[in-house]
Structure formats: structure tokens, C-alpha cells
Amino acid sequence: MDDYIVSARKYRPMTFDSVVGQSALTTTLKNAVKSRKLAHAYLFCGPRGVGKTTCARIFAKAINCENPTADGEACNECESCKAFNEGRSLNIFELDAASNNSVENIRSLMEQTRIPPQIGRYKVFIIDEVHMLSTAAFNAFLKTLEEPPAHVIFILATTEKNKVLPTILSRCQIYDFERMTVANTVAHLKMVADKEGVTYEDAALEVIAEKADGGMRDALSIFDQAVSFSQGNITYEKVIEDLNVLDSDNYFNIIDKALENKAADIMVLLNNVINKGFDGGNLINGLASHVRNVLMAKDAQTLPLLEVSERQRQRYQQQAQKCPTKFLYRALQILNRCDVEYRQSSNKRLLVELTLIEVAQITQPDDDNPAAGRGPKRLKSLFKLLASNNQPKPAAQVAGAGKSLSPRASQRQGGAEAVAGAETNEPTATTAAPAAATTADQPSATAGKAVKTPKISLGSLGMSFNNLLKEKEKKNVAVQEYEITNKDEETKFSQTDLEREWRAMCVRMEKTAPGQAQRLKNIRPTITDYPNIEIVFDNKIFLDEIKPIQGRLRATMAKYLHNGNIQFSIRLARQEEIKPVLTPLENFERMKSENPAIKSLVEKLGLELA
């Protein structure tokens, strides 16, 4: 019984013409052989399994061929060609840089370059996976690569050109190999199947070609696997079963049902897919790729971007005619969001189900049948109604001598909790209550007139208190400052106490407002007329940003300094008050001029600023 040889080795090309999918490169190499205009170094780069090492071997054989053909191919009859075909050529050396990546290996290789060839014109050194060489090995290789002996040619091959040093790249002719197209891969697989006496279905070979993702070696390996599984009769069903590939019909069905808003049917289809052993994340990724392909099929200009068979391309075009462009855009956004959240989700199936339901509701109109489920717009209007019922009402004017419960009075019950909530941008129950208090039981100055309540979007319900204050000011809603809960306290404090509590406040603010906290750290509050505090800003933009929270800052300082009589004033710095920012060298020189001891130490020890 003959030893079995895998198809990737058995049908490895032996001539330039038999190389699949690289016609431009092989034509260039053949012309170089014919004209004898050979460079001293070549770099073949590209993805895996596209023929880099194969072309390097064919090129090396053609270079040393004593009687090359008219089109630049090796004759396979001379002594040099026979020696190469039988694996005993002394002029062609192959080095695997992945396992021989040290300086010693490169130096040993350089020693061999000094010996001229005994048969043929050139010594050819093929270095595979050259990006695996160490930096020291690259540097040892540089000089010889730039000016090798006249009888030496280097052919380097790599899958990651970005990892090769630029000094190496500049010394080589660079050839970029292309990924295999599905059509080229299928054609080659048909040739191999015919020679092996294997029956096949075109759809089955198309699945193998798509699974190979542009690599011919991968395609031939999958082909051998499918032949073993199907016992020489490759069918579509056996291939997707063997490769554990989800049938593309599932994706077409999901999109068709989503266009009809049949979320229940999609849930049944999802359950069948999961019961077959497929992961929900794989379904989402495959569906996202499918929607992308449908989107590409809508325009004739983007149609060549589909790396699928002709039969699949026609199916994509047919479905693209039924799908609105907005639907495809929105579906891609939803599926991409699910892919990002999938790993962090503790209930992955529920996440997938919610995602597919949301996709199925994209085209659902607002006034659809309630039994079919609420569409996104109906849900949005529902939440907007809830938001309007809970939003703050404008402060009403009070008639008569009766006193209304103001936000300041109601906050006195909250005490320190209200101030703490304001400082961390997290409104507590005591701070939220005044903001949402109604004045329905009080006579209004606008009685008899429709009061126009400003609308606050759903997103504002969860925003920080700082943003809520800004939103209210934009809507001309009366905003009242926080009532200082420790108004009766009059504890004495110093400038040092003020700066200490100021820094502590900035540290606490870093959790919710890191940008503001960092900038406030660089500002030094000062006591002007005790207990009044002044803050000077050298930036008008930052000053305008702090104005809405001036009351919060005052309340926080009053709480932690235990003095309810504190007043805050903020202003923009005058021109003469703005101090230039010194460089480290200028600070160093200033320290030496202000402190003679430091200057003496620097001079005696000969210190310099690093």
C-alpha cells in the first residue's frame, strides 16, 4: 500500500503556471528569469497558504536552470533541475527562521555564502518566516543582505511584513501575495477532486472555499477532511455537519422573518440552532456578516466586495432588493452592540434573544397590533410619558400670607445626605424630592392659563445632578440653590484648613467628575474677608463651567469646615495675576536663586537637571 500524502503536498505547484491566483507575481518572476535581471534579495509576503514558499522554490529552481524555456520556466531536464526535484541540490538552502533565529544561526549562514556554487550560477538561500529572527540576528544579517557575493540570492518569506525591520525591507524587492478568491479556490478543488476520483457538489466546495478564508493550503486540508468524512462523496449537508458550520439558510430566514416582524418565528429558529450545538455568539457574528453582505449587495459598486460564490451572490442580491437600507444599518448596529456585550453577559441566551427581537421590530410601525409586541417607537413614547409625569414642575408664585414648603426648607430634613449627594453628583431621596415637588395645592399667579411644562428626555432621568441643573437652566426652570444644612455652626477655620478640605473634596469628586476635579486641584482658594472665600480662575471657559455648581461648592465647604456663614465669590483673574507656567529647568533655577544652600549643594556635587 502506497504511503498517503495529503493534497496540500501532493498537488503543490511545480511550475509558475500551476500557481493559483498569483498571475501578476509569477509573470514578473518569469520575466526576470528570461531577461536575467535578477535582484540580490527578494521578500515574499502575504497571508498563510497563498504560495510564498512554493513560488520561492520554483523561482530558485528556474534561476539555476541551465536551459530555461522561452517563457521563463525551468526545463526539468538539466542536472540542476533534476537535483532539485530529487531533493539533493547543493545550491538551494532553506532556513526556518522560527527555529533558527539566533545570531549564531545567521553567522553560520553567512559563512556558507562565501563558497561559490559547484553546479549552476547561483546559491539561493530561502529564509522562511523571516519576521521571527531576533533583532540581533537582523542586524547581523544587514551588511551581507545589502552587498552579498555575486553568486548569492536571498529569498525571504513572511506572513507579517510589519515585523520586519525597515532596514531589511529597503534592501529587498517586495512581492505582496494576494488572498485566494472563492472562485479560484473552488476551481482548484474541482481539479484535485477530479484527479482523486471524488464526487462532489458545487455548494459543498463553495462552503470549503469560504471556510478556508483565502488560504489554498487550508482549503486542501479541509477538502481532505471532508473526503474522509463523506467517503469520497462530498455533499453540502455532510460538509456543514463535518465542519460544524451553520447553514446560511438560517441567516436568510432570520432576515426575511425580521422584515415581517415575526419575532416568535425567529425565537423558534434560534432554539433549533442552539439545540444543534451552536453557540449564540456564533449566530450573532454570522448574522452580522450576513447583513453586511446584504448591504454590499445593494450597490453594484460594492458587489465585488462579496467573497462568496456566484450562487450565494445572487441570493444576496435578491434579499437586498427586499431590505431597506435603514433596516440594514440599524441591524448592524444592534448586532455589533450584542457582540461587544456578549462576553460580559451572565445570561447570554437572553441577550441573543433580546437582540433578535429588537432586529425583528425595526420595521414595525407605531400603530401595529399590540399582540405582536411593542415596536421601539411605541416603547419610546411610553417612557416619554412616564418621564413627563415625574419631571420637575416650574415654581409657582404664592398668593397671600401662606408659606409654601420651599426646596430649602424640605432639604433641612436631609441634612448632610443632601450635601453629600450634591458633591458626588448622585441625587439622594432628600435632594430629588424638592426638585420634583409640585405646587398643585397652591394658588398660582398664572391660574386660568395653560402652564407649559418643559419636557426632559428619558436620558435626563439618569444624568448626574450637575447635568440636571444645566438642563433646567436651559429650559428656564426656576432652580434654587442648596440650603446649607449647618447654617447655625460658626467654627473658626484657617487657610490651611480651607486648602485641606478643598483637596479632600477634589479627591471625592474624581469618582464622578474627574476632569473638573483635576482642574479644581490646581486652584488655590483664599480667605478674603473671613469667612468669605474667593476663587480666581485664569480660564473663562472653566469659570463658566463652575458657575452652575458654585452653590454646591459652598455647601460642601460649609459642611466640612462647620461654618454656615461661608460665602463664595468666583471671578476671572486679571492680567497681572496670571503667572506663567514654569518649565522644570526654570523651577530648578528659581530654587537655586531663592535657596543658597541648594545652590551650594548643586555646585559642590556638580548636579544637573536630568
C-alpha distance (Angstrom), angle and dihedral (degrees) to the residues before:
residue distance angle dihedral
M1 . . .
D2 3.79 . .
D3 3.78 118.8 .
Y4 3.79 112.2 -99.6
I5 3.82 116.5 -116.3
V6 3.77 120.5 -165.2
S7 3.79 116.2 -117.0
A8 3.81 93.5 -114.9
R9 3.82 89.1 63.6
K10 3.78 99.5 31.1
Y11 3.81 94.3 53.9
R12 3.79 97.4 35.9
P13 3.83 108.0 142.7
M14 3.81 115.9 -103.0
T15 3.81 97.9 -175.0
F16 3.79 135.9 42.1
D17 3.81 91.5 -112.6
S18 3.80 92.4 57.3
V19 3.82 93.1 55.5
V20 3.81 108.8 108.0
G21 3.80 123.9 -133.9
Q22 3.83 99.7 -3.5
S23 3.81 102.2 89.5
A24 3.81 95.9 139.5
L25 3.79 93.6 53.1
T26 3.79 95.9 43.5
T27 3.81 90.8 49.3
T28 3.81 90.2 53.2
L29 3.81 92.3 49.3
K30 3.81 92.7 47.4
N31 3.81 90.9 51.2
A32 3.80 89.8 50.3
V33 3.82 89.6 53.8
K34 3.81 92.7 47.4
S35 3.80 94.8 48.4
R36 3.82 93.8 38.5
K37 3.80 89.0 -131.6
L38 3.78 97.2 140.4
A39 3.79 126.1 168.3
H40 3.79 120.5 -138.9
A41 3.83 93.8 -124.8
Y42 3.80 135.3 28.6
L43 3.80 130.6 -174.6
F44 3.81 118.2 -155.6
C45 3.80 111.4 -167.0
G46 3.78 134.6 170.7
P47 3.83 143.1 103.5
R48 3.78 123.1 -47.7
G49 3.79 122.1 -72.0
V50 3.81 99.4 14.5
G51 3.83 98.6 116.2
K52 3.83 107.3 -89.7
T53 3.81 97.5 135.1
T54 3.81 91.6 36.2
C55 3.81 92.1 55.0
A56 3.81 90.0 45.5
R57 3.82 90.5 56.5
I58 3.81 93.7 44.8
F59 3.80 90.3 48.0
A60 3.83 92.1 48.3
K61 3.81 90.9 51.3
A62 3.81 92.6 47.6
I63 3.83 91.7 49.5
N64 3.81 92.2 57.8
C65 3.81 96.2 38.0
E66 3.80 110.3 123.0
N67 3.81 94.3 -151.5
P68 3.82 110.2 26.6
T69 3.79 117.2 -173.7
A70 3.78 123.7 -106.9
D71 3.80 92.3 -96.8
G72 3.83 94.8 50.0
E73 3.81 100.7 -97.2
A74 3.81 124.0 134.8
C75 3.79 115.4 -100.3
N76 3.85 95.3 -135.7
E77 3.82 88.6 -148.2
C78 3.81 106.2 80.9
E79 3.81 122.9 87.4
S80 3.79 92.7 -103.8
C81 3.83 93.2 53.4
K82 3.81 92.5 45.3
A83 3.78 91.5 49.9
F84 3.79 90.3 51.1
N85 3.82 94.0 46.9
E86 3.82 90.4 50.0
G87 3.80 93.2 47.6
R88 3.82 96.8 -116.7
S89 3.79 101.7 104.4
L90 3.84 113.7 136.8
N91 3.80 93.7 -165.5
I92 3.80 99.5 62.8
F93 3.80 119.3 65.9
E94 3.80 126.5 -176.2
L95 3.80 121.6 -159.3
D96 3.79 124.8 -172.3
A97 3.80 103.7 -144.6
A98 3.80 91.4 -167.2
S99 3.82 91.1 70.4
N100 3.83 98.7 23.7
N101 3.78 101.9 48.4
S102 3.80 102.9 129.0
V103 3.79 130.1 104.5
E104 3.81 90.6 -110.7
N105 3.80 91.8 58.1
I106 3.80 91.7 51.3
R107 3.80 92.2 46.8
S108 3.79 90.1 51.7
L109 3.79 88.7 51.4
M110 3.79 90.8 50.0
E111 3.81 90.2 54.2
Q112 3.80 89.8 57.1
T113 3.80 91.9 54.0
R114 3.83 90.3 67.2
I115 3.80 93.0 66.3
P116 3.83 112.9 81.6
P117 3.83 120.1 -134.9
Q118 3.81 118.3 -89.2
I119 3.81 94.2 -152.5
G120 3.79 123.9 27.0
R121 3.78 132.0 10.7
Y122 3.79 105.3 -81.1
K123 3.75 144.7 35.5
V124 3.80 107.1 -137.4
F125 3.80 120.5 -158.5
I126 3.83 115.2 -162.9
I127 3.82 111.9 -164.6
D128 3.80 110.9 -170.2
E129 3.83 123.2 -158.9
V130 3.80 89.0 11.6
H131 3.82 92.1 173.3
M132 3.83 87.8 73.3
L133 3.81 92.2 70.0
S134 3.77 114.7 111.2
T135 3.80 120.4 -113.2
A136 3.80 90.6 -108.0
A137 3.81 90.6 51.4
F138 3.81 90.6 50.0
N139 3.79 90.7 51.9
A140 3.81 91.4 48.5
F141 3.81 88.4 51.4
L142 3.81 97.0 49.5
K143 3.79 102.8 83.3
T144 3.80 95.9 44.8
L145 3.81 90.9 45.8
E146 3.80 91.4 53.4
E147 3.82 96.9 47.5
P148 3.80 110.0 15.9
P149 3.81 122.7 168.8
A150 3.80 114.6 -79.5
H151 3.80 92.0 -106.9
V152 3.84 95.8 53.8
I153 3.82 128.7 89.7
F154 3.81 123.3 179.6
I155 3.80 122.8 -152.3
L156 3.80 113.1 -171.2
A157 3.81 123.0 -169.2
T158 3.81 127.7 -167.0
T159 3.78 141.6 159.9
E160 3.82 93.1 -152.4
K161 3.78 111.4 50.6
N162 3.80 91.2 170.9
K163 3.82 89.8 69.1
V164 3.80 94.2 56.2
L165 3.80 114.7 96.4
P166 3.83 114.6 -104.2
T167 3.80 88.9 -126.7
I168 3.82 88.3 60.9
L169 3.80 93.0 46.5
S170 3.80 92.2 52.1
R171 3.81 90.7 57.6
C172 3.83 96.4 53.0
Q173 3.78 140.3 68.2
I174 3.79 102.6 -119.3
Y175 3.82 122.4 -141.8
D176 3.81 117.2 -172.8
F177 3.80 112.7 -154.5
E178 3.80 118.5 -148.1
R179 3.78 128.8 -129.9
M180 3.78 115.3 -102.9
T181 3.77 115.4 -99.7
V182 3.78 120.0 -131.5
A183 3.81 91.2 -114.9
N184 3.82 93.6 53.1
T185 3.79 91.9 45.9
V186 3.80 93.3 49.8
A187 3.81 91.3 48.5
H188 3.81 91.6 52.1
L189 3.80 92.1 46.4
K190 3.80 90.1 52.4
M191 3.79 90.0 53.2
V192 3.80 91.8 50.6
A193 3.82 92.2 45.4
D194 3.82 91.7 51.1
K195 3.81 91.9 51.0
E196 3.80 91.7 47.0
G197 3.80 93.7 46.7
V198 3.81 93.2 -119.2
T199 3.80 120.2 151.8
Y200 3.77 116.3 -140.7
E201 3.77 147.1 172.2
D202 3.79 117.8 -123.9
A203 3.81 90.7 -130.9
A204 3.82 90.0 55.5
L205 3.81 92.9 53.2
E206 3.80 89.5 46.9
V207 3.80 90.4 56.4
I208 3.81 89.9 50.1
A209 3.81 91.2 49.6
E210 3.81 92.6 49.7
K211 3.80 91.1 46.7
A212 3.83 90.6 52.4
D213 3.82 89.3 62.1
G214 3.80 97.0 -148.7
G215 3.81 99.5 -39.5
M216 3.81 118.7 116.4
R217 3.78 93.5 -164.5
D218 3.81 90.0 53.6
A219 3.81 89.8 48.8
L220 3.80 92.6 53.1
S221 3.81 91.5 47.1
I222 3.81 91.0 51.8
F223 3.80 88.8 45.8
D224 3.81 91.0 56.2
Q225 3.79 89.9 48.6
A226 3.80 92.1 50.7
V227 3.83 91.5 48.0
S228 3.81 90.8 54.2
F229 3.80 92.3 47.6
S230 3.81 96.2 46.0
Q231 3.83 96.4 37.8
G232 3.78 94.0 -124.2
N233 3.82 97.7 -42.7
I234 3.81 108.6 95.9
T235 3.80 112.2 -162.9
Y236 3.78 131.1 172.6
E237 3.80 94.1 -114.4
K238 3.80 93.5 49.8
V239 3.80 92.8 47.8
I240 3.81 95.9 52.3
E241 3.81 89.1 44.7
D242 3.80 93.3 49.4
L243 3.80 95.0 44.5
N244 3.81 93.8 39.7
V245 3.80 89.7 -126.7
L246 3.79 120.1 161.9
D247 3.78 110.4 -119.6
S248 3.81 111.0 -108.3
D249 3.81 88.8 -135.3
N250 3.80 87.4 75.9
Y251 3.79 91.3 61.4
F252 3.80 93.2 47.4
N253 3.82 89.7 49.5
I254 3.82 93.2 49.5
I255 3.80 92.6 53.0
D256 3.81 92.4 45.3
K257 3.82 91.4 51.1
A258 3.82 91.6 44.1
L259 3.80 89.9 56.4
E260 3.82 87.6 54.2
N261 3.86 92.1 45.7
K262 3.81 91.5 -120.9
A263 3.79 97.8 153.0
A264 3.83 92.7 159.5
D265 3.81 92.2 57.2
I266 3.80 90.2 49.4
M267 3.82 89.8 52.9
V268 3.80 90.2 53.8
L269 3.80 90.8 48.8
L270 3.82 90.5 49.3
N271 3.78 90.9 51.5
N272 3.81 91.2 52.2
V273 3.81 90.9 50.2
I274 3.81 92.8 50.3
N275 3.81 91.6 46.6
K276 3.81 88.5 57.7
G277 3.80 89.1 61.1
F278 3.79 100.0 -99.7
D279 3.79 120.2 139.5
G280 3.79 119.5 -120.5
G281 3.80 90.7 -129.6
N282 3.80 90.6 57.7
L283 3.80 89.5 51.9
I284 3.81 91.3 52.1
N285 3.81 92.7 48.1
G286 3.78 92.1 46.8
L287 3.79 92.1 47.0
A288 3.82 90.9 49.9
S289 3.82 90.2 52.7
H290 3.80 89.2 47.4
V291 3.83 92.9 51.9
R292 3.79 89.2 47.7
N293 3.80 90.2 53.5
V294 3.80 91.3 48.5
L295 3.80 89.1 51.8
M296 3.82 91.0 50.6
A297 3.81 89.7 49.6
K298 3.83 92.6 58.8
D299 3.80 92.5 74.4
A300 3.80 126.3 50.1
Q301 3.82 90.0 -142.5
T302 3.82 93.5 59.4
L303 3.80 95.4 39.0
P304 3.85 93.0 93.7
L305 3.82 88.2 60.6
L306 3.82 89.2 74.0
E307 3.80 108.7 99.2
V308 3.79 94.1 -161.6
S309 3.76 138.0 106.0
E310 3.78 122.3 -81.9
R311 3.81 91.9 -106.7
Q312 3.82 91.5 53.9
R313 3.80 91.5 44.9
Q314 3.80 89.9 58.3
R315 3.82 91.3 50.4
Y316 3.80 90.5 51.2
Q317 3.80 90.7 50.5
Q318 3.81 91.6 51.2
Q319 3.80 93.0 51.0
A320 3.81 92.2 43.2
Q321 3.81 89.4 61.5
K322 3.81 89.8 59.7
C323 3.82 97.6 44.5
P324 3.82 120.8 82.0
T325 3.78 113.3 -133.2
K326 3.82 92.2 -124.1
F327 3.79 89.7 54.9
L328 3.81 91.2 54.3
Y329 3.81 93.1 47.0
R330 3.80 92.2 49.8
A331 3.81 93.1 44.7
L332 3.80 90.9 52.8
Q333 3.81 90.9 51.6
I334 3.80 92.4 49.8
L335 3.82 94.0 46.5
N336 3.79 92.7 46.3
R337 3.82 90.5 51.3
C338 3.81 90.0 51.2
D339 3.80 90.8 50.5
V340 3.81 90.6 53.2
E341 3.82 93.5 47.7
Y342 3.82 96.5 40.6
R343 3.78 98.3 88.9
Q344 3.80 94.3 48.3
S345 3.80 94.3 46.4
S346 3.81 117.1 105.1
N347 3.83 91.5 -161.6
K348 3.79 102.8 43.8
R349 3.79 97.4 170.8
L350 3.80 91.8 53.5
L351 3.81 89.6 51.0
V352 3.81 90.9 52.0
E353 3.80 91.8 47.3
L354 3.80 93.0 49.7
T355 3.79 89.9 48.2
L356 3.80 93.5 52.2
I357 3.82 91.2 45.7
E358 3.80 89.6 52.4
V359 3.81 90.3 50.3
A360 3.80 89.7 49.8
Q361 3.82 90.9 53.9
I362 3.80 98.1 50.7
T363 3.80 93.9 96.7
Q364 3.81 96.1 34.7
P365 3.84 111.8 120.8
D366 3.81 122.8 -129.1
D367 3.78 95.7 -112.1
D368 3.80 95.7 47.7
N369 3.74 123.1 138.1
P370 3.84 108.2 -70.6
A371 3.79 90.3 -140.2
A372 3.79 90.0 66.6
G373 3.81 92.3 59.2
R374 3.79 132.8 -97.3
G375 3.77 117.0 -68.9
P376 3.78 121.1 -134.8
K377 3.80 93.5 -97.0
R378 3.80 92.8 52.5
L379 3.78 90.5 49.5
K380 3.78 89.4 49.3
S381 3.80 92.7 52.7
L382 3.80 90.3 48.0
F383 3.78 92.5 55.2
K384 3.77 91.3 44.8
L385 3.80 88.5 57.0
L386 3.78 91.0 51.5
A387 3.79 90.2 48.6
S388 3.78 92.7 52.7
N389 3.82 90.7 52.3
N390 3.80 92.1 54.5
Q391 3.81 101.4 37.1
P392 3.85 121.7 112.7
K393 3.79 117.7 -90.1
P394 3.81 121.7 -135.8
A395 3.79 115.0 -98.2
A396 3.79 110.4 -96.2
Q397 3.82 124.6 -142.1
V398 3.80 114.0 -111.0
A399 3.78 120.3 -131.6
G400 3.77 121.2 -155.1
A401 3.77 131.3 11.6
G402 3.82 96.4 -59.9
K403 3.82 115.2 116.3
S404 3.76 120.4 -134.6
L405 3.75 124.8 -145.7
S406 3.80 101.9 -100.0
P407 3.77 124.4 -159.8
R408 3.80 88.8 -107.9
A409 3.77 93.2 56.0
S410 3.76 94.5 45.4
Q411 3.78 92.2 49.2
R412 3.79 92.7 58.4
Q413 3.80 87.5 78.1
G414 3.80 89.7 56.1
G415 3.80 93.4 58.2
A416 3.74 116.6 172.5
E417 3.80 91.8 -5.5
A418 3.79 91.5 70.6
V419 3.79 93.5 51.5
A420 3.79 92.5 44.8
G421 3.78 90.6 50.8
A422 3.78 91.0 50.9
E423 3.80 92.3 48.9
T424 3.80 94.6 53.0
N425 3.82 95.3 40.3
E426 3.83 89.9 -117.1
P427 3.83 110.9 120.2
T428 3.79 112.7 -143.6
A429 3.77 127.1 -152.6
T430 3.78 90.9 -92.2
T431 3.78 93.1 52.3
A432 3.76 96.2 43.0
A433 3.79 94.7 50.3
P434 3.82 96.3 66.1
A435 3.77 90.8 45.3
A436 3.79 91.5 55.5
A437 3.81 97.9 35.9
T438 3.78 115.3 129.6
T439 3.75 128.7 -142.1
A440 3.76 97.2 -156.5
D441 3.82 92.2 125.4
Q442 3.82 92.8 55.1
P443 3.82 127.4 81.5
S444 3.77 109.8 -106.6
A445 3.79 128.0 -145.4
T446 3.77 87.1 -136.4
A447 3.80 95.0 53.5
G448 3.77 112.1 152.9
K449 3.77 92.1 25.9
A450 3.77 126.6 98.0
V451 3.78 108.1 -107.4
K452 3.79 109.7 -140.4
T453 3.77 106.6 -138.1
P454 3.82 113.5 -155.5
K455 3.78 113.6 -118.9
I456 3.77 118.3 -126.0
S457 3.79 116.8 -162.6
L458 3.77 123.6 -122.4
G459 3.80 91.7 -103.8
S460 3.82 91.3 60.8
L461 3.83 91.1 63.6
G462 3.80 90.0 71.5
M463 3.81 99.7 36.2
S464 3.76 124.2 113.2
F465 3.78 120.2 -90.3
N466 3.78 90.8 -109.0
N467 3.80 91.7 57.2
L468 3.81 90.2 44.4
L469 3.80 90.6 56.6
K470 3.79 90.4 51.0
E471 3.79 91.4 48.4
K472 3.82 91.4 51.9
E473 3.79 92.3 49.4
K474 3.79 90.5 52.0
K475 3.81 89.7 52.5
N476 3.84 92.1 49.0
V477 3.77 92.0 -117.0
A478 3.79 115.9 156.8
V479 3.80 107.9 -104.1
Q480 3.76 119.5 -167.4
E481 3.78 123.5 -159.4
Y482 3.74 123.9 -115.4
E483 3.75 115.8 -85.0
I484 3.80 109.9 -121.1
T485 3.78 103.0 -118.7
N486 3.82 94.7 -158.0
K487 3.79 95.7 53.3
D488 3.80 94.7 137.8
E489 3.81 94.9 54.4
E490 3.80 118.0 99.0
T491 3.80 104.4 174.8
K492 3.80 114.0 163.4
F493 3.79 116.6 -115.7
S494 3.80 134.5 -176.8
Q495 3.80 134.4 -143.0
T496 3.82 88.3 -98.2
D497 3.81 91.3 53.5
L498 3.80 90.1 49.0
E499 3.81 93.6 51.3
R500 3.81 91.8 46.0
E501 3.80 94.2 53.0
W502 3.80 90.9 42.0
R503 3.80 91.1 57.4
A504 3.81 91.0 44.9
M505 3.81 90.0 53.2
C506 3.82 91.0 50.7
V507 3.79 90.4 51.7
R508 3.81 91.3 53.0
M509 3.81 91.0 46.8
E510 3.82 91.7 57.0
K511 3.82 90.1 80.7
T512 3.80 94.5 62.9
A513 3.82 106.7 15.1
P514 3.81 108.5 25.5
G515 3.80 94.4 163.6
Q516 3.80 95.5 53.3
A517 3.82 91.6 41.4
Q518 3.80 92.8 54.2
R519 3.80 92.9 49.6
L520 3.82 93.0 45.4
K521 3.82 89.2 53.5
N522 3.81 88.4 64.1
I523 3.81 92.0 55.2
R524 3.82 121.4 85.1
P525 3.82 114.6 -150.1
T526 3.82 115.0 -148.2
I527 3.80 135.0 -159.0
T528 3.81 107.4 -121.2
D529 3.83 106.4 169.2
Y530 3.80 106.3 2.6
P531 2.98 122.4 -82.5
N532 3.81 90.9 14.6
I533 3.82 117.1 98.8
E534 3.79 126.9 -154.3
I535 3.80 127.4 -159.4
V536 3.80 119.3 -166.0
F537 3.81 120.2 -158.8
D538 3.80 124.0 -163.0
N539 3.81 91.5 -163.3
K540 3.80 122.5 65.5
I541 3.81 93.1 -159.6
F542 3.81 91.4 56.9
L543 3.81 90.1 43.9
D544 3.81 90.9 56.2
E545 3.81 89.3 47.2
I546 3.82 92.8 54.2
K547 3.82 97.2 44.6
P548 3.83 94.8 81.3
I549 3.83 91.4 54.7
Q550 3.81 96.8 41.3
G551 3.81 90.2 108.4
R552 3.78 91.7 51.7
L553 3.79 91.9 52.3
R554 3.80 90.6 50.4
A555 3.81 92.0 48.6
T556 3.78 91.7 49.6
M557 3.81 94.0 50.2
A558 3.81 90.5 45.8
K559 3.78 90.6 52.9
Y560 3.79 98.7 48.1
L561 3.84 96.1 36.2
H562 3.85 89.6 46.2
N563 3.78 94.4 -132.2
G564 3.77 121.0 120.2
N565 3.82 95.0 -171.9
I566 3.79 95.2 70.4
Q567 3.79 115.8 127.5
F568 3.79 124.8 -167.5
S569 3.78 127.2 -145.8
I570 3.79 123.8 -178.3
R571 3.78 127.2 -171.1
L572 3.78 143.2 161.3
A573 3.81 115.7 -94.7
R574 3.78 118.8 -107.3
Q575 3.78 118.7 -119.8
E576 3.79 94.6 -103.4
E577 3.82 91.0 50.7
I578 3.79 94.6 58.6
K579 3.79 109.2 98.7
P580 3.80 119.6 -157.3
V581 3.78 118.0 -114.3
L582 3.80 108.6 -110.2
T583 3.78 124.2 -140.0
P584 3.84 119.1 -126.8
L585 3.82 89.2 -102.1
E586 3.82 91.8 51.5
N587 3.80 90.7 49.0
F588 3.80 89.1 50.3
E589 3.82 92.2 51.7
R590 3.81 90.9 46.7
M591 3.80 91.3 52.4
K592 3.82 90.7 51.7
S593 3.79 92.5 49.4
E594 3.81 94.2 47.3
N595 3.81 96.8 42.7
P596 3.84 117.3 45.3
A597 3.82 91.0 -169.9
I598 3.80 91.6 60.6
K599 3.80 90.5 46.7
S600 3.80 91.1 51.6
L601 3.81 91.9 48.1
V602 3.81 91.3 50.5
E603 3.78 93.0 50.1
K604 3.82 95.5 46.4
L605 3.80 95.5 47.1
G606 3.80 95.3 36.1
L607 3.82 91.9 -126.2
E608 3.79 122.1 -179.7
L609 3.78 132.2 -172.7
A610 3.81 108.8 -102.9
